[in-house]
């Protein structure tokens, strides 16, 4: 008679760690050995939580028993979040073999996590962070090189010291913002934003950006009332920027909304509501945080047609001080040197933050330009138009642009000349400011032009000037700005698309064709290495080829499908400010070597392209001003 197999019984009680994580507690090595999850993360396998009896308490009223039940289910996590948060052990285990720095998971470093105060939900993530502390430091330096010049959300000397001391393992808020920083830096590096050769290819692959993202996401308390302080606001802000990098626009809105919620609860928009005992470093960080995300808010309004949630007129926050980080201490705000020696001659010292503040000025102007654009037509939602009661005399776009250019001309030369990258951030940070100023000025130019009724020539002038500026900017800076700039360029496609769907002549088509090919070349330079590249450059070239074939078939012209080099002649010695307003000479006749149109009487005869030729246009056509200036910059 065969012996009956022994019946395996389910563990009657999960350990404290598995209970907190709501994951299966496996006792594979016997009842006295730690469970598999605790062994993987080298944490104590304890059963110290109070024992509770199941069911309702004896003599308890039905109302009291009902009160302990949750009123609504917890929100469901997204698929990626469930995969990572269900069992962090699988993620760590898979990556351990591909990254030598992860070997520390079973070493001495995580022993510091055994303190009672650290026994919480973040314990496994902190064990993960302790195991790859070298990667975290490298990614922090990557952030400092390519993200910090545009989003200086940290006081770098104090943050660097905190990294060295691994303070993020004991400060939950700092841990959250550090993981978010790593997620953004890793994603940018993966998309080809690095221009320094000292970083290896393994930097952004092991562990991948998504692991840091999950750590940052789970570090934010589900009850936002518990997310006190600057760190969680900074975490939400960085995750919204990382969402743009990853092409997750809904996710960007989620974390941008979370930031605005926390900022509103904190009173970040008004310095009078700030705690009185803040040290100079914290004050500086809060000012940078507020104005950084203000610019992101205006940017998202232009590109995706969202509302602007923080208005500059309702804000009472100063600009960051024009003081280098090393002169800001916990107890006092120092003074940067007023002069520096250059070639044996004393010259006025210029700090990069002055250029950063100028960019913020441009976004404040952009906020009002967007308001003006959306008020051009009466509301179509059935509401009474009250804006006309307060409407002042509207300045023309050309007057506003001239005024802005006069402000630009008054900047120090460091911010008007985008010099090549050197790998030394003390030098390159000025190049980043110059490149960002140029990009913002061109965005302003496009928004102002959209506020006015323009013909084909005026629209082509704007697009040509914008493309001219970007073609002169070192590509390393443009790639470092990365995905936000690709969406930024969608405004040019929007302008040219409105030209292509209207009436064209031979002259206007050839000019637009030249600009489209020039833009395709610029997009190709920027998309190289971008993991989530929308492929707009190839789609644009294919679009031009199809239109060329149609034109040839209809005997409008003998345009060759092969791409032509754009015809743009710039003055060889640009004068002050000409990087913003280049002298653009576009040929007024057909492309050289091509005969005039055979099917029309002359070069000014009008024709219109069939709508089906524009079905695959990479950017949307005019979808109505209520949806934003350049709504949905890229159509996937």
C-alpha positions as CSV (number, residue, x, y, z in Angstrom):
1,X,0.0,0.0,0.0
2,X,1.5,3.3,-1.1
3,X,2.0,6.0,1.5
4,X,-0.2,9.0,1.1
5,X,1.7,12.2,0.2
6,X,2.2,14.6,3.0
7,X,-0.3,17.5,2.7
8,X,1.4,20.9,2.5
9,X,-0.3,23.5,4.7
10,X,-0.5,27.2,4.0
11,X,1.5,29.4,6.3
12,X,-1.0,30.6,8.8
13,X,0.7,34.0,9.3
14,X,2.9,36.1,7.0
15,X,6.0,37.8,8.4
16,X,5.9,41.5,9.1
17,X,7.8,42.4,5.9
18,X,5.5,40.4,3.6
19,X,2.4,41.6,5.4
20,X,3.3,45.2,4.9
21,X,4.1,44.6,1.2
22,X,1.0,42.4,0.7
23,X,3.1,39.7,-1.0
24,X,3.2,36.0,-0.7
25,X,5.4,34.8,2.2
26,X,7.3,31.7,1.1
27,X,9.0,29.4,3.7
28,X,11.0,27.4,1.3
29,X,13.8,26.6,3.7
30,X,11.9,25.4,6.7
31,X,9.8,27.1,9.4
32,X,12.8,28.4,11.4
33,X,14.5,29.9,8.4
34,X,13.7,33.4,7.1
35,X,11.2,33.6,4.2
36,X,12.5,34.0,0.7
37,X,11.6,37.7,0.4
38,X,13.4,38.6,3.7
39,X,16.4,36.6,2.6
40,X,16.5,38.3,-0.8
41,X,16.6,41.8,0.8
42,X,18.6,40.8,3.9
43,X,16.1,42.2,6.3
44,X,15.0,40.6,9.6
45,X,12.1,38.1,9.2
46,X,10.0,39.0,12.2
47,X,6.5,38.4,13.6
48,X,6.4,41.3,16.0
49,X,3.1,43.0,14.9
50,X,0.2,42.5,17.4
51,X,-1.9,39.4,17.0
52,X,-5.5,40.3,16.0
53,X,-8.5,38.0,16.2
54,X,-10.6,37.6,13.1
55,X,-14.2,38.7,12.9
56,X,-16.1,41.4,14.7
57,X,-15.3,42.1,18.4
58,X,-17.5,40.5,21.0
59,X,-20.5,42.7,22.0
60,X,-19.6,45.2,19.3
61,X,-22.5,47.0,17.7
62,X,-23.2,46.5,14.0
63,X,-22.5,50.2,13.3
64,X,-19.1,50.0,15.0
65,X,-18.2,46.9,13.0
66,X,-19.3,48.6,9.8
67,X,-17.2,51.7,10.6
68,X,-13.9,49.7,10.4
69,X,-14.6,48.7,6.8
70,X,-12.9,50.8,4.1
71,X,-15.4,53.1,2.4
72,X,-13.8,52.6,-1.1
73,X,-11.2,50.3,-2.6
74,X,-7.7,51.4,-2.9
75,X,-6.9,52.8,-6.4
76,X,-5.5,50.2,-8.8
77,X,-1.9,50.5,-9.8
78,X,-0.8,50.6,-13.4
79,X,0.5,47.4,-15.0
80,X,4.2,48.4,-14.7
81,X,3.7,49.5,-11.1
82,X,2.1,46.1,-10.2
83,X,5.0,44.2,-11.8
84,X,7.6,46.1,-9.8
85,X,5.8,46.7,-6.5
86,X,4.3,43.1,-6.3
87,X,7.8,41.7,-5.7
88,X,10.8,43.9,-5.8
89,X,12.9,40.8,-5.3
90,X,12.4,39.7,-8.9
91,X,13.7,43.0,-10.2
92,X,16.7,43.0,-8.0
93,X,17.4,39.3,-8.7
94,X,17.3,39.8,-12.5
95,X,19.6,42.9,-12.4
96,X,22.0,41.5,-9.8
97,X,23.8,39.4,-12.4
98,X,24.2,42.3,-14.8
99,X,25.6,44.9,-12.4
100,X,28.5,44.1,-10.1
101,X,27.5,46.9,-7.7
102,X,24.3,45.1,-6.8
103,X,26.3,42.3,-5.1
104,X,26.1,44.5,-2.0
105,X,22.5,43.4,-1.5
106,X,23.7,40.4,0.6
107,X,26.8,42.3,2.0
108,X,27.4,44.6,4.9
109,X,25.8,47.8,3.5
110,X,22.1,47.0,4.0
111,X,22.8,46.2,7.6
112,X,22.2,49.9,8.4
113,X,18.6,49.3,7.4
114,X,17.9,47.0,10.3
115,X,17.1,49.9,12.7
116,X,13.5,49.8,14.0
117,X,12.8,53.3,12.5
118,X,13.4,52.0,9.0
119,X,11.0,49.0,9.2
120,X,8.5,50.4,6.8
121,X,7.3,50.0,3.2
122,X,10.4,51.7,1.8
123,X,12.8,49.2,3.4
124,X,13.2,47.0,0.2
125,X,13.7,50.1,-2.0
126,X,16.3,51.5,0.4
127,X,18.1,48.1,0.3
128,X,18.1,48.4,-3.5
129,X,19.5,52.0,-3.2
130,X,22.2,50.9,-0.8
131,X,23.3,48.2,-3.2
132,X,23.7,50.5,-6.1
133,X,25.0,53.6,-4.4
134,X,27.8,54.0,-7.0
135,X,25.2,54.1,-9.8
136,X,23.2,56.7,-7.9
137,X,26.2,59.0,-7.5
138,X,27.0,58.7,-11.3
139,X,23.4,59.4,-12.3
140,X,23.4,62.4,-9.9
141,X,26.5,63.8,-11.8
142,X,24.7,63.1,-15.1
143,X,21.7,65.2,-13.8
144,X,24.2,67.9,-12.8
145,X,25.7,68.0,-16.3
146,X,22.6,67.9,-18.5
147,X,19.5,68.6,-16.5
148,X,20.6,71.0,-13.6
149,X,21.4,73.9,-16.0
150,X,17.7,74.0,-17.0
151,X,16.1,72.7,-13.8
152,X,18.4,73.6,-10.9
153,X,16.2,72.0,-8.3
154,X,19.0,71.2,-5.9
155,X,21.7,73.1,-4.0
156,X,24.5,71.1,-5.4
157,X,27.2,71.3,-2.7
158,X,24.8,70.3,0.1
159,X,23.1,67.6,-2.1
160,X,26.5,66.1,-3.0
161,X,27.4,65.9,0.6
162,X,24.1,64.2,1.4
163,X,24.8,61.7,-1.4
164,X,28.3,60.9,0.0
165,X,26.8,60.3,3.5
166,X,23.8,58.3,2.0
167,X,21.4,60.5,3.9
168,X,18.6,59.4,1.6
169,X,18.5,56.1,3.4
170,X,17.3,57.9,6.5
171,X,15.2,60.7,5.0
172,X,12.1,59.4,3.2
173,X,11.6,62.7,1.4
174,X,15.2,63.0,0.2
175,X,15.0,59.3,-0.8
176,X,12.0,60.1,-3.1
177,X,13.6,63.1,-4.8
178,X,16.9,61.2,-5.2
179,X,15.2,58.2,-6.9
180,X,13.3,60.7,-9.2
181,X,16.5,62.4,-10.1
182,X,18.0,59.1,-11.0
183,X,15.0,58.1,-13.1
184,X,15.2,61.3,-15.2
185,X,19.0,61.3,-15.6
186,X,18.9,57.6,-16.7
187,X,16.2,58.3,-19.2
188,X,18.0,61.3,-20.7
189,X,21.2,59.3,-20.9
190,X,19.4,56.4,-22.6
191,X,18.1,58.8,-25.2
192,X,21.5,60.1,-26.2
193,X,21.6,63.3,-24.2
194,X,25.2,62.7,-22.9
195,X,28.0,64.6,-24.6
196,X,30.8,63.5,-22.2
197,X,32.8,60.4,-23.1
198,X,33.5,59.5,-19.5
199,X,30.1,57.8,-19.0
200,X,29.8,54.1,-19.9
201,X,26.9,52.5,-21.8
202,X,25.9,50.5,-18.7
203,X,25.0,53.6,-16.8
204,X,21.4,53.7,-17.9
205,X,20.8,50.0,-18.5
206,X,21.5,48.4,-15.2
207,X,19.3,49.2,-13.3
208,X,17.1,50.8,-15.9
209,X,15.3,54.1,-15.4
210,X,12.0,52.3,-14.7
211,X,13.3,50.8,-11.5
212,X,14.2,54.2,-10.1
213,X,10.9,55.5,-11.3
214,X,9.0,52.8,-9.4
215,X,11.1,53.6,-6.3
216,X,10.3,57.3,-6.5
217,X,6.6,56.6,-7.2
218,X,6.2,54.3,-4.2
219,X,8.1,56.8,-1.9
220,X,5.3,59.4,-2.2
221,X,2.8,58.9,0.6
222,X,-0.7,57.9,-0.7
223,X,-2.1,60.4,1.7
224,X,-0.7,63.7,0.4
225,X,-1.3,65.3,3.8
226,X,1.7,63.2,5.0
227,X,3.8,64.5,2.1
228,X,5.1,67.5,3.9
229,X,8.0,69.7,2.9
230,X,9.9,70.6,-0.2
231,X,11.2,67.1,-1.1
232,X,7.9,65.6,-2.2
233,X,7.1,68.7,-4.3
234,X,10.5,68.3,-5.9
235,X,9.9,64.6,-6.5
236,X,6.6,65.2,-8.2
237,X,8.1,68.0,-10.3
238,X,11.0,65.7,-11.5
239,X,8.7,62.8,-12.3
240,X,6.6,65.1,-14.5
241,X,9.7,66.1,-16.4
242,X,10.7,62.4,-16.7
243,X,7.2,61.6,-18.0
244,X,7.8,64.0,-20.9
245,X,11.1,62.2,-21.6
246,X,9.3,58.9,-21.7
247,X,6.5,60.1,-23.9
248,X,3.9,59.6,-21.1
249,X,1.9,62.9,-21.3
250,X,-1.0,61.7,-19.1
251,X,1.5,60.7,-16.5
252,X,3.1,64.2,-16.8
253,X,-0.2,65.7,-16.0
254,X,-0.7,63.4,-13.1
255,X,2.6,64.4,-11.4
256,X,2.3,68.0,-12.4
257,X,-1.1,68.0,-10.8
258,X,0.3,66.4,-7.7
259,X,3.0,69.1,-7.5
260,X,0.4,71.8,-7.7
261,X,-1.6,70.2,-5.0
262,X,1.3,70.0,-2.6
263,X,2.5,73.5,-3.6
264,X,-1.0,74.8,-2.9
265,X,-1.2,73.1,0.5
266,X,2.3,74.4,1.3
267,X,1.6,78.0,0.1
268,X,4.7,77.8,-2.2
269,X,3.3,80.6,-4.4
270,X,3.6,83.3,-1.6
271,X,6.8,83.7,0.4
272,X,4.7,85.4,3.2
273,X,3.2,81.9,3.8
274,X,6.6,80.2,4.1
275,X,7.9,79.1,7.5
276,X,9.9,81.9,9.1
277,X,12.8,79.6,10.2
278,X,13.9,78.5,6.7
279,X,17.6,78.6,6.1
280,X,19.1,80.3,3.0
281,X,19.6,77.0,1.1
282,X,16.0,75.9,1.5
283,X,14.7,79.4,0.5
284,X,16.9,79.2,-2.6
285,X,15.7,75.7,-3.5
286,X,12.0,76.7,-3.1
287,X,12.4,79.7,-5.3
288,X,14.1,77.7,-8.0
289,X,11.5,75.0,-7.7
290,X,8.6,77.4,-8.0
291,X,9.9,79.2,-11.1
292,X,11.2,76.0,-12.8
293,X,7.7,74.4,-12.7
294,X,6.0,77.7,-13.5
295,X,7.9,77.6,-16.8
296,X,7.0,73.9,-17.3
297,X,3.4,74.8,-16.6
298,X,3.4,77.5,-19.3
299,X,5.2,75.2,-21.7
300,X,2.7,72.3,-21.3
301,X,-0.1,74.8,-21.9
302,X,1.4,75.8,-25.2
303,X,2.3,72.3,-26.4
304,X,-0.6,70.3,-25.1
305,X,-3.3,72.9,-24.7
306,X,-3.6,72.6,-20.9
307,X,-4.6,75.3,-18.4
308,X,-1.9,77.4,-16.6
309,X,-2.4,76.6,-13.0
310,X,0.1,79.1,-11.4
311,X,-0.4,82.6,-12.6
312,X,2.5,85.1,-12.3
313,X,0.1,87.8,-11.3
314,X,-1.0,85.8,-8.3
315,X,2.5,84.8,-7.2
316,X,4.7,86.4,-4.7
317,X,8.0,84.5,-5.0
318,X,11.3,86.2,-5.7
319,X,13.7,85.0,-8.4
320,X,16.7,83.0,-7.2
321,X,19.6,85.1,-6.0
322,X,22.4,85.7,-8.5
323,X,24.8,83.9,-6.2
324,X,26.7,80.7,-7.0
325,X,25.8,77.7,-5.0
326,X,29.1,77.6,-3.2
327,X,28.4,81.0,-1.6
328,X,25.0,79.8,-0.1
329,X,25.4,78.3,3.3
330,X,22.9,77.1,5.9
331,X,23.4,80.1,8.1
332,X,24.0,82.9,5.7
333,X,23.7,84.0,2.1
334,X,27.1,85.0,0.8
335,X,28.0,87.4,-2.0
336,X,29.6,86.2,-5.2
337,X,32.7,88.0,-6.4
338,X,31.8,91.2,-8.4
339,X,34.7,90.9,-10.7
340,X,37.0,88.3,-12.2
341,X,40.3,88.4,-13.9
342,X,40.3,87.7,-17.6
343,X,43.6,87.9,-19.4
344,X,45.1,90.1,-16.7
345,X,42.1,92.5,-16.7
346,X,39.3,92.7,-14.2
347,X,35.9,92.2,-15.7
348,X,32.4,92.2,-14.1
349,X,31.5,88.7,-12.9
350,X,28.4,87.2,-14.4
351,X,26.6,84.3,-12.8
352,X,24.7,81.8,-14.9
353,X,21.5,82.2,-12.9
354,X,21.1,85.7,-14.4
355,X,20.5,84.0,-17.8
356,X,18.2,81.5,-16.1
357,X,16.1,84.3,-14.7
358,X,15.9,86.0,-18.1
359,X,14.4,82.8,-19.5
360,X,11.8,82.9,-16.7
361,X,11.0,86.5,-17.8
362,X,10.3,85.1,-21.3
363,X,7.9,82.5,-19.9
364,X,6.0,85.2,-18.0
365,X,5.6,87.1,-21.3
366,X,4.5,83.8,-22.9
367,X,1.8,83.3,-20.3
368,X,0.1,86.6,-21.3
369,X,0.7,85.8,-25.0
370,X,-1.1,82.5,-24.6
371,X,-4.0,84.4,-22.8
372,X,-4.2,86.8,-25.7
373,X,-4.1,84.0,-28.3
374,X,-7.1,82.2,-26.6
375,X,-9.1,85.4,-26.3
376,X,-8.9,86.2,-30.0
377,X,-12.4,84.6,-30.6
378,X,-15.5,84.7,-28.4
379,X,-16.0,81.6,-26.3
380,X,-18.0,78.8,-28.0
381,X,-19.2,77.2,-24.8
382,X,-22.3,79.3,-24.3
383,X,-20.8,81.5,-21.6
384,X,-20.8,85.3,-21.7
385,X,-17.5,86.8,-22.7
386,X,-16.5,88.9,-19.7
387,X,-12.9,89.5,-20.9
388,X,-14.0,92.3,-23.1
389,X,-14.9,94.3,-20.0
390,X,-11.3,94.3,-18.9
391,X,-9.6,94.1,-22.3
392,X,-6.8,96.7,-22.6
393,X,-5.4,97.8,-25.9
394,X,-3.6,94.8,-27.5
395,X,0.0,95.3,-28.5
396,X,1.0,93.9,-31.8
397,X,3.2,90.9,-32.0
398,X,5.9,92.8,-33.8
399,X,6.0,95.5,-31.2
400,X,6.2,92.9,-28.4
401,X,9.0,91.0,-30.2
402,X,11.0,94.1,-30.7
403,X,10.7,94.9,-27.0
404,X,11.8,91.4,-26.1
405,X,14.8,91.7,-28.4
406,X,15.8,94.9,-26.8
407,X,15.8,93.1,-23.5
408,X,17.9,90.3,-25.1
409,X,20.4,92.8,-26.5
410,X,21.0,94.1,-23.0
411,X,22.2,90.7,-21.7
412,X,25.9,90.0,-21.1
413,X,27.6,88.4,-24.2
414,X,27.8,85.1,-22.3
415,X,24.1,84.6,-22.9
416,X,24.0,85.8,-26.5
417,X,26.7,83.6,-27.8
418,X,26.3,79.8,-27.6
419,X,29.8,78.5,-27.5
420,X,30.8,74.9,-28.2
421,X,30.7,72.4,-25.3
422,X,33.9,71.8,-23.5
423,X,32.9,69.2,-20.9
424,X,33.6,71.7,-18.1
425,X,30.2,72.6,-16.6
426,X,31.5,75.9,-15.2
427,X,31.8,76.9,-18.9
428,X,29.1,74.8,-20.5
429,X,26.4,76.0,-18.1
430,X,26.5,79.4,-19.8
431,X,26.0,77.6,-23.1
432,X,23.0,75.9,-21.7
433,X,21.5,79.2,-20.7
434,X,22.2,80.7,-24.1
435,X,20.6,77.7,-25.9
436,X,17.6,77.8,-23.6
437,X,17.1,81.5,-24.1
438,X,17.3,81.0,-27.9
439,X,14.7,78.2,-27.7
440,X,12.4,80.2,-25.5
441,X,12.7,83.3,-27.8
442,X,11.7,81.2,-30.8
443,X,8.8,79.7,-28.9
444,X,7.7,83.3,-28.1
445,X,8.1,84.2,-31.8
446,X,5.8,81.3,-32.9
447,X,3.2,82.1,-30.3
448,X,3.1,85.8,-31.2
449,X,2.9,85.0,-34.8
450,X,-0.1,82.7,-34.2
451,X,-1.9,85.6,-32.5
452,X,-2.1,87.4,-35.9
453,X,-3.6,86.6,-39.2
454,X,-0.6,85.9,-41.4
455,X,0.0,85.0,-45.0
456,X,2.2,82.3,-46.4
457,X,5.3,84.6,-46.6
458,X,4.9,85.8,-43.0
459,X,4.6,82.2,-41.7
460,X,7.6,81.1,-43.8
461,X,9.6,84.0,-42.4
462,X,8.9,82.9,-38.8
463,X,9.6,79.2,-39.5
464,X,12.8,80.2,-41.4
465,X,14.1,82.4,-38.6
466,X,13.4,79.7,-36.0
467,X,15.2,77.0,-38.0
468,X,18.1,79.3,-38.6
469,X,18.6,79.8,-34.9
470,X,18.5,76.2,-34.1
471,X,20.9,75.3,-36.9
472,X,23.5,77.5,-35.4
473,X,23.2,76.1,-31.9
474,X,25.7,73.3,-31.0
475,X,23.7,70.1,-31.2
476,X,25.1,68.8,-27.9
477,X,23.0,71.4,-26.0
478,X,19.9,70.6,-28.1
479,X,20.2,66.9,-27.4
480,X,20.7,67.5,-23.7
481,X,17.4,69.4,-23.6
482,X,16.1,66.3,-25.3
483,X,12.4,65.3,-25.6
484,X,11.0,68.7,-24.5
485,X,12.8,70.4,-27.4
486,X,11.4,67.9,-29.9
487,X,7.9,68.8,-28.8
488,X,9.0,72.5,-28.9
489,X,9.8,72.1,-32.6
490,X,6.3,70.9,-33.2
491,X,5.3,74.5,-33.4
492,X,7.2,74.9,-36.6
493,X,5.5,71.8,-38.1
494,X,2.2,73.3,-36.9
495,X,2.9,76.6,-38.8
496,X,4.1,74.9,-42.0
497,X,1.2,72.5,-41.9
498,X,-1.3,75.4,-41.9
499,X,0.5,76.6,-45.0
500,X,0.4,73.3,-46.7
501,X,-3.3,72.8,-46.3
502,X,-4.1,76.3,-47.8
503,X,-3.7,77.7,-51.3
504,X,-0.2,77.5,-52.7
505,X,1.7,78.9,-55.6
506,X,4.8,77.4,-57.2
507,X,6.9,80.0,-55.4
508,X,5.3,79.4,-52.0
509,X,5.4,75.6,-52.3
510,X,9.1,75.6,-53.2
511,X,9.9,77.8,-50.2
512,X,7.8,75.6,-47.8
513,X,9.5,72.5,-49.3
514,X,12.9,73.9,-48.6
515,X,11.9,74.7,-45.0
516,X,10.5,71.2,-44.5
517,X,13.6,69.5,-45.6
518,X,15.7,71.8,-43.4
519,X,13.5,70.9,-40.5
520,X,13.8,67.2,-41.3
521,X,17.5,67.5,-41.2
522,X,17.4,69.2,-37.8
523,X,15.0,66.6,-36.4
524,X,17.2,63.8,-37.6
525,X,20.2,65.3,-35.7
526,X,18.1,65.6,-32.5
527,X,16.3,62.2,-32.8
528,X,19.5,60.2,-33.2
529,X,19.7,57.8,-30.2
530,X,16.3,58.8,-28.9
531,X,14.6,55.6,-27.7
532,X,11.1,57.0,-28.1
533,X,11.8,59.1,-31.1
534,X,8.6,59.9,-33.0
535,X,10.4,59.5,-36.3
536,X,9.1,62.8,-37.5
537,X,12.2,63.4,-39.7
538,X,11.7,60.4,-41.9
539,X,7.9,60.9,-42.1
540,X,8.6,64.5,-43.1
541,X,10.9,63.5,-45.9
542,X,8.5,60.8,-47.1
543,X,5.7,63.4,-47.1
544,X,7.7,65.8,-49.3
545,X,8.5,62.9,-51.7
546,X,4.8,62.0,-52.0
547,X,3.9,65.7,-52.7
548,X,6.7,65.9,-55.3
549,X,5.4,62.9,-57.1
550,X,1.9,64.3,-57.1
551,X,3.2,67.6,-58.5
552,X,5.1,65.8,-61.2
553,X,2.1,63.7,-62.1
554,X,-0.1,66.7,-62.5
555,X,2.6,68.5,-64.5
556,X,2.7,71.3,-62.1
557,X,6.5,71.1,-61.9
558,X,9.4,68.7,-62.6
559,X,10.3,68.6,-58.9
560,X,12.6,65.7,-58.2
561,X,11.6,63.5,-55.3
562,X,15.2,63.4,-54.0
563,X,15.6,65.9,-51.1
564,X,17.3,69.1,-52.0
565,X,19.6,71.0,-49.8
566,X,17.9,73.9,-48.1
567,X,18.7,77.3,-49.5
568,X,19.6,79.7,-46.7
569,X,22.2,82.4,-46.8
570,X,23.2,84.1,-43.6
571,X,25.3,87.1,-43.2
572,X,28.9,85.8,-42.6
573,X,29.5,88.2,-39.7
574,X,26.3,88.4,-37.6
575,X,25.8,91.6,-35.7
576,X,24.6,91.7,-32.1
577,X,21.3,89.9,-31.7
578,X,21.4,88.4,-35.2
579,X,21.2,84.9,-33.8
580,X,17.7,85.8,-32.9
581,X,16.8,87.8,-36.0
582,X,19.0,86.4,-38.8
583,X,18.9,87.9,-42.2
584,X,17.1,85.2,-44.2
585,X,17.3,85.3,-47.9
586,X,15.0,82.8,-49.6
587,X,15.0,82.5,-53.3
588,X,11.8,83.9,-54.9
589,X,11.8,81.6,-57.9
590,X,11.7,77.9,-58.5
591,X,14.6,75.7,-57.3
592,X,17.6,76.1,-59.5
593,X,17.7,73.7,-62.4
594,X,13.9,73.1,-62.4
595,X,11.7,74.5,-65.2
596,X,8.6,76.5,-64.3
597,X,5.2,74.9,-63.9
598,X,3.9,73.6,-67.2
599,X,0.3,73.2,-66.3
600,X,-0.3,76.7,-65.0
601,X,-0.1,80.1,-66.7
602,X,2.5,81.6,-64.3
603,X,4.3,81.1,-61.0
604,X,1.7,83.0,-58.9
605,X,-1.2,80.7,-60.0
606,X,-2.8,79.1,-57.0
607,X,-3.5,75.4,-56.4
608,X,-4.4,73.3,-53.4
609,X,-3.0,69.9,-52.4
610,X,-5.5,67.0,-52.0
611,X,-6.3,66.3,-48.3
612,X,-5.2,62.7,-48.6
613,X,-1.6,63.8,-49.3
614,X,-1.5,65.3,-45.8
615,X,-3.1,62.5,-43.8
616,X,0.3,61.4,-42.4
617,X,1.5,64.9,-41.4
618,X,3.6,64.5,-38.2
619,X,1.8,67.5,-36.6
620,X,-1.8,68.6,-36.4
621,X,-3.4,71.3,-38.4
622,X,-5.4,74.1,-36.9
623,X,-7.6,72.4,-34.3
624,X,-9.1,75.6,-32.9
625,X,-7.6,78.1,-30.5
626,X,-9.5,76.6,-27.6
627,X,-7.2,73.6,-27.6
628,X,-4.0,75.6,-27.3
629,X,-1.5,77.3,-29.5
630,X,0.3,74.2,-30.7
631,X,-2.0,71.4,-29.5
632,X,-0.6,67.9,-29.3
633,X,2.8,68.9,-30.8
634,X,3.5,65.4,-32.2
635,X,0.9,63.0,-33.5
636,X,1.9,59.4,-32.8
